[in-house]
Amino acid sequence: MSTQGQGQGITFAPACIAPSIVDEEFKLRYFRESLEDESLQFQRKNIEFLIHYYENGGKIPAPGQTMWLLDGKVVDKRPERVPKGSVMWCEEVCLPLTLTYYDLYLYILRPCAIKSLAIC
């Protein structure tokens, strides 16, 4: 029988040992590439605002915090209604395995809506 480790406390490794790859430079690269994506042209005002924001020293929202944009302007909370012809963007960084508004829509609400439409 081994006596190795007796009398010593247990040491746990951190859950994530790598630094976050999401920083202002990462976001700038992402948004600059997004401007070239045809499928995101409807978000152009919001993306251009975010590029300007990060180029001028803007900080990424803390995990769990959300910065809401409506037509390239910051709004204080999620809009109750988005006027026709307007577009909304939620700028957020989340911790792994936490739902964001985007995740909630993409993986839960949208499939449920599509499923309910198919049943009708």
C-alpha positions as CSV (number, residue, x, y, z in Angstrom):
1,M,0.0,0.0,0.0
2,S,1.4,3.4,-1.0
3,T,1.9,6.1,1.5
4,Q,2.4,8.8,-1.1
5,G,0.3,11.9,-0.5
6,Q,-0.7,11.0,3.1
7,G,-0.9,14.1,5.2
8,Q,-1.0,16.4,2.2
9,G,-3.9,18.5,1.1
10,I,-5.5,18.0,-2.2
11,T,-4.6,20.5,-4.9
12,F,-6.9,21.2,-7.8
13,A,-5.9,22.6,-11.1
14,P,-7.8,25.7,-12.3
15,A,-10.8,24.9,-14.5
16,C,-9.3,27.0,-17.3
17,I,-5.6,27.5,-17.5
18,A,-5.5,29.6,-20.7
19,P,-6.0,33.3,-20.7
20,S,-9.2,34.6,-22.4
21,I,-8.7,34.9,-26.1
22,V,-11.5,37.5,-26.2
23,D,-9.9,40.9,-25.9
24,E,-10.3,44.2,-27.7
25,E,-7.9,43.2,-30.5
26,F,-9.8,40.0,-31.0
27,K,-13.1,41.8,-31.2
28,L,-11.6,44.4,-33.7
29,R,-10.4,41.6,-36.0
30,Y,-13.7,39.9,-35.8
31,F,-15.7,43.0,-36.6
32,R,-13.5,44.1,-39.4
33,E,-13.9,40.6,-41.0
34,S,-17.7,40.9,-40.3
35,L,-17.9,44.0,-42.5
36,E,-16.9,41.9,-45.5
37,D,-19.6,39.2,-44.7
38,E,-22.6,39.8,-47.0
39,S,-24.9,38.1,-44.5
40,L,-24.1,40.7,-41.9
41,Q,-24.6,43.8,-44.0
42,F,-27.9,44.5,-42.3
43,Q,-25.8,45.0,-39.0
44,R,-23.3,47.4,-40.7
45,K,-24.2,50.4,-38.5
46,N,-23.8,48.4,-35.3
47,I,-20.6,46.7,-36.5
48,E,-19.1,50.1,-37.5
49,F,-20.0,51.5,-34.1
50,L,-18.3,48.6,-32.3
51,I,-15.1,49.0,-34.4
52,H,-15.0,52.7,-33.6
53,Y,-15.7,51.9,-29.9
54,Y,-12.9,49.4,-29.5
55,E,-10.4,51.5,-31.6
56,N,-11.0,54.4,-29.2
57,G,-10.3,52.3,-26.0
58,G,-13.7,50.9,-25.3
59,K,-13.7,47.9,-22.9
60,I,-15.4,44.6,-23.5
61,P,-18.4,44.1,-21.3
62,A,-17.7,42.0,-18.2
63,P,-18.9,38.4,-18.3
64,G,-22.7,38.5,-17.8
65,Q,-23.0,42.2,-18.8
66,T,-24.6,43.2,-22.1
67,M,-24.2,46.4,-24.1
68,W,-27.3,46.9,-26.3
69,L,-27.1,48.7,-29.7
70,L,-29.9,49.9,-31.8
71,D,-29.0,51.2,-35.3
72,G,-25.4,52.0,-34.2
73,K,-26.3,53.7,-30.9
74,V,-26.0,52.4,-27.4
75,V,-29.3,52.0,-25.6
76,D,-29.5,51.5,-21.8
77,K,-31.4,48.2,-21.9
78,R,-32.8,45.7,-24.3
79,P,-35.4,47.4,-26.4
80,E,-38.9,46.2,-25.8
81,R,-39.7,46.7,-29.5
82,V,-37.4,47.2,-32.5
83,P,-38.8,49.6,-34.9
84,K,-39.4,48.4,-38.4
85,G,-36.2,48.8,-40.5
86,S,-34.0,49.0,-37.4
87,V,-31.5,46.4,-36.2
88,M,-30.4,45.4,-32.7
89,W,-27.1,44.0,-31.5
90,C,-26.2,42.7,-28.0
91,E,-22.5,42.9,-27.3
92,E,-21.6,40.5,-24.6
93,V,-18.9,38.1,-23.4
94,C,-20.0,35.1,-21.4
95,L,-18.4,32.5,-19.3
96,P,-18.3,29.0,-20.7
97,L,-21.6,27.1,-20.3
98,T,-23.7,30.2,-19.6
99,L,-26.5,31.2,-21.8
100,T,-26.5,34.5,-23.5
101,Y,-29.4,36.2,-25.3
102,Y,-28.0,35.0,-28.6
103,D,-27.7,31.4,-27.4
104,L,-31.2,31.5,-25.9
105,Y,-32.6,32.6,-29.2
106,L,-30.5,30.4,-31.5
107,Y,-30.7,27.2,-29.5
108,I,-34.0,27.4,-27.6
109,L,-36.5,29.9,-28.8
110,R,-36.0,29.7,-32.5
111,P,-36.1,25.9,-32.7
112,C,-39.3,25.9,-30.5
113,A,-40.9,28.5,-32.8
114,I,-40.0,26.5,-35.9
115,K,-41.3,23.3,-34.3
116,S,-44.6,25.0,-33.3
117,L,-45.0,26.4,-36.9
118,A,-44.5,23.0,-38.4
119,I,-47.2,21.5,-36.1
120,C,-49.8,24.1,-37.1
